[in-house]
């Protein structure tokens, strides 16, 4: 049994979640960055028993490269057991942690041709000190509007690692 996890990360949290999933899934796992254009994605998918795609939201949208990846490989993604996990800060709120209640993931799933077997919505992290001045100001503004953390001297990790473990258990049983 082999799982391939394709991920797109902006600040590293989606990759960190992929790393944790790979440690907890009870069979062979390979991690592949969607940004790595040197990879033969079709070959990786062909050699997998199940496929997982993880991506993060920035400024209310998943990266266009994620949409392109899914559009190009939708047939392969739909041909095997598969899962998607969306990482965003809105998911820090209990009522925004499902595909039905998370606007970003709901809109994303409506736009793509792939129909994943499992969908998980996972809260991300805020890394204010690592952001450029512009990103820090914009994200603070958004967080102020949504009653989130705005202290730009701190980092905040909202990821629920127990939820990630439960997702890994589901993935271990998916195929």
Secondary structure, DSSP 8 states (H G I E B T S, - for coil): -EEEEEEE-SSSHHHHHHHHHHHHSSSEEEEEETT-TTS-HHHHHHT-SEEEEEEEEETTEE-HHHHHHHHHHHHHHHTSEEEEEEEESGGGSGGG-STTT-HHHHHHHHH-S---SEEEEEE-EEEGGGS-HHHHHHHHHHHHHTT----TT-EEE---HHHHHHHHHHHHHH-
